[in-house]
Amino acid sequence: MAAHPNRRLLIQRAAATVGAMSFAPQLLAQSTPVRIGYSMSRTGPWTGGAQVSQEPNYLLWAEQQNAAGGLDVKGVRRKIELISSDDRSDMETVVRTYEKLMGSDKVDLVLPPWGSNANFAVAPLANRLGYPFLAPTALSRRLAEMKLPYFFLLLQQPKPMCDALVEMFKANGVKTVAVVYVDDLFGLENYSALKVALQGTGISLVQDTSYPGGVKDLSPTLRSIKDKNPDAFVGFTYPPDTILASRQAKEIGFNPKFFYASVGTAFPLYKNVMTPAGAEGVLGMGSWNSKTSPGAKAYFDAHVASQKKEPDRWASGACWAGLEILTNACKQVGLDRKAIRDYVANTTHKTIIGDIKFNGSENVGTPGTVGQWQNGEFEVVWPQKLATAKLNPNKPVWK
């Protein structure tokens, strides 16, 4: 039976399409964007961190890649199409979003959400579906212990960070420490790592107090610590708590020689809120600034020009390093997610913050570090081999 004219036309068109695919795959590929999905906190309590350390870097990366003609996928430039939504700082929304992106939407790649807890919730799903996850804001030993082959932690984990902090204390004669920590995965793991690091050092822990997330008043705890007059204060805190503890320490006149807080201290927001003079001498988790490398300087300048604000001096550097790794992986092996995983796992990566290499999920190439505000810049002050400035071992009085 003769084919219907319309059917014959369809067959001819299909054959022409197959022919085009056979003879010009590169041309066809160039017209197809690389679809990359993620959820991000644009509202809710995680927003402060997410909109400093993470999403601005995703946007800058896509902007730069597309300006260059697109992401290099094994020699073929393809535009990046970001598919993103607000997770409202809600864990269930984060999980549902990634289920859709990886399950029904089947995007080419995904970028991680913000924070340890959200990554803890999504990492097993990404691993099961075979999506490489280069997490720039997850800080948890438990995540590494899950041994998920597709999951990679870019930040230095609690043990190296607390080891570096305690080494710095020892080298500068600290004898007593007080600590406060948020009562969640991040706070508990860092507190435990600090206690282990202090063992055998001769440094006494004179007070350790946990607090709930969303705390509004830390002054009773700070007054109690002030009465014990420790050499050093350590806070395993999130950005709002970091600023709260700093403001209330200033209000009650608690000014130890070493005042260390964690998430948020390296944010430009901290300097803006406390003023440069008020932030002077405050220590925190941080690992880079524009003096760290020529690449770091170029990234810093591009971030300011594109996003109209400075990146933070901790996780933003790790986030950009992760995007550098992903860029190189696509260039080398294309979009085969298993091949990307293998490339990430088995390569020593040159990045703006130095060499990164993974043992399982953990970045073991970047040592633990300590930063300090000095003259309006968050300087790396420990270890000395990575320092961009010399440590000031006597915090000035709050201003």
Order of alpha helices (4+ residues) and beta strands (2+ residues): alpha-alpha-beta-alpha-alpha-beta-beta-beta-alpha-beta-alpha-beta-alpha-beta-alpha-beta-alpha-beta-alpha-beta-alpha-beta-alpha-alpha-beta-alpha-alpha-alpha-beta-beta-beta-beta-beta-beta
